Amino acid sequence: MQIDDLFNILHNALESQKNGRKISLKDMSASLGISMRTYQDWKLGRAKPQAAAVVMKMLGELEDDEIIRVVRKINKLKDS
């Protein structure tokens, strides 16, 4: 799986969570705190942040309930 596949899967999942409402590259990049150009490059596979692949591989090693626990813990950290 390529990095751009990961970003597209995640982007689509977030849109699905919002009942299919499209999320622009501008809005998504703003919510992530990165430039729109950077996010666009990731989605198109022009840039490949190595950390993203490593994080996804690590999450893939966890059981489903542990993934949820870890992601919730990460979300709490971003709010502090």
C-alpha positions in Angstrom: 0.0 0.0 0.0 1.3 3.4 -0.9 1.2 6.5 1.4 -1.3 8.3 -0.9 -3.6 5.3 -0.6 -3.5 5.7 3.2 -4.3 9.4 3.0 -7.1 8.9 0.6 -8.7 6.1 2.7 -8.5 8.3 5.8 -9.9 11.3 3.9 -12.8 9.3 2.5 -13.5 7.8 6.0 -13.7 11.3 7.5 -16.1 12.4 4.7 -18.2 9.3 5.3 -18.4 10.1 9.0 -19.9 13.5 8.0 -22.6 11.7 6.0 -20.7 12.0 2.7 -20.2 15.8 2.9 -17.1 16.6 1.0 -14.1 18.0 2.9 -11.9 20.3 0.8 -8.2 20.0 0.8 -8.1 23.5 2.3 -10.3 22.6 5.2 -8.5 19.3 5.9 -5.1 20.8 5.8 -6.2 23.6 8.1 -7.6 21.1 10.6 -4.2 19.2 10.5 -2.2 22.4 10.9 -0.3 21.9 7.6 -0.3 23.8 4.3 -2.8 22.8 1.6 0.1 22.1 -0.8 1.7 19.6 1.6 -1.6 17.8 2.1 -2.3 17.8 -1.6 1.2 16.3 -2.3 0.6 13.6 0.3 -2.8 12.7 -1.2 -1.4 12.6 -4.7 1.7 10.7 -3.7 4.1 13.4 -4.7 5.5 13.5 -1.2 5.7 10.6 1.2 6.0 11.4 4.9 7.9 8.4 6.2 6.4 8.7 9.7 2.9 8.1 8.3 3.8 4.7 6.9 5.5 3.7 10.2 2.5 4.9 12.3 0.1 2.9 10.1 2.2 -0.2 10.3 2.3 0.1 14.1 -1.4 0.5 14.3 -1.9 -2.5 12.0 -0.1 -4.6 14.6 -2.7 -3.8 17.3 -6.0 -5.4 18.0 -9.1 -3.3 17.1 -10.0 -2.4 20.6 -6.3 -1.4 21.3 -6.3 0.8 18.2 -9.3 2.7 19.5 -7.7 3.1 22.9 -4.5 4.5 21.4 -6.2 6.9 19.0 -8.4 8.2 21.9 -5.3 8.7 24.0 -3.6 10.6 21.1 -6.7 12.8 20.7 -6.5 13.7 24.3 -2.8 14.7 23.9 -3.6 17.1 21.1 -6.1 18.9 23.3 -3.7 19.6 26.1 
